[in-house]
Amino acid sequence: MTMLTEQKDDAVRFITGFELKHGRSPSTADLADGQFDGSQATAEYVVRSLVIEGRLRRAPHSRNRKLQVLQPVPVPRAPDGEPLHLVRIGVQD
């Protein structure tokens, strides 16, 4: 299996943290807003790639929700136990 790219790793971490916090899988719109500057096309592309690679599974008859993480990544937690996810920001010179 290939290693996760940072973008895919961040997406899996976001999906896992979102589910822990909200008790449900994020929609592609949630994922786009949280990780991809609102780009639903990018979020959908990354989700499709992760499904093809066997890292995520979509529930049957579900287009936007019900993503099951098959290969979890660690999700850091705040001192109060809230799950955190990484949001990468540009590096300034």
Stockholm file with secondary structure:
# STOCKHOLM 1.0

chainA/1-93         MTMLTEQKDDAVRFITGFELKHGRSPSTADLADGQFDGSQATAEYVVRSLVIEGRLRRAPHSRNRKLQVLQPVPVPRAPDGEPLHLVRIGVQD
#=GR chainA/1-93 SS CCCCCHHHHHHHHHHHHHHHHHSSCCCHHHHHHHHSTTCHHHHHHHHHHHHHTTSEEECTTCSSSCEEESSCCCCCBCTTSCBCCCCCCCCCC
#=GC SS_cons        CCCCCHHHHHHHHHHHHHHHHHSSCCCHHHHHHHHSTTCHHHHHHHHHHHHHTTSEEECTTCSSSCEEESSCCCCCBCTTSCBCCCCCCCCCC
//
